[in-house]
Amino acid sequence: WVAENLDTINQSMIPKKHPRQRRDAIFYQPMLYVTMGIGVLAVICVILCLILSLTYRKTKVMRYAQVDLLYMVLSGIFLLSVAAVLYSRPPNTKFICVAREWLVLIG
């Protein structure tokens, strides 16, 4: 049956745009620069919060605020913000491709 109706199958079941053509992503757009800027700003804010929490960790408020949990949250936000910076770069190497995915998953 398939051999007799091969033309009908090809016309009705295979999409007209098959096979797909690969389009490379355009990377140097203004939105990617904004994304990189926000990621760098987030990295700076996380580092600043880490420095402040290390400076004031002996105070009464910080002892009651569970500093260990704060450090875990800051490390996750740091990993996500580094991943945001890497996502704004073109994936030139295999390292960047792998690092982006792992930083998002771990963060």
JORATA-V860218 format. One record per residue. RES is the residue in one small letter. OMEGA is omega in whole degrees, 0 to 359 (999 if undefined). Layout:
RES&OMEGA + RES&OMEGA
This chain:
w&181 + v&181 + a&180 + e&184 + n&183 + l&179 + d&179 + t&179 + i&181 + n&183 + q&187 + s&187 + m&180 + i&181 + p&182 + k&181 + k&179 + h&355 + p&181 + r&175 + q&182 + r&175 + r&178 + d&180 + a&177 + i&188 + f&188 + y&179 + q&181 + p&181 + m&178 + l&175 + y&176 + v&178 + t&179 + m&179 + g&179 + i&178 + g&178 + v&177 + l&178 + a&177 + v&180 + i&179 + c&179 + v&179 + i&178 + l&178 + c&178 + l&179 + i&180 + l&180 + s&175 + l&180 + t&185 + y&185 + r&180 + k&180 + t&184 + k&181 + v&182 + m&177 + r&178 + y&184 + a&179 + q&185 + v&180 + d&177 + l&177 + l&178 + y&178 + m&179 + v&178 + l&179 + s&177 + g&178 + i&178 + f&180 + l&179 + l&180 + s&173 + v&176 + a&177 + a&176 + v&180 + l&178 + y&179 + s&177 + r&175 + p&182 + p&182 + n&184 + t&178 + k&180 + f&181 + i&179 + c&182 + v&182 + a&179 + r&183 + e&182 + w&179 + l&178 + v&182 + l&181 + i&182 + g&999
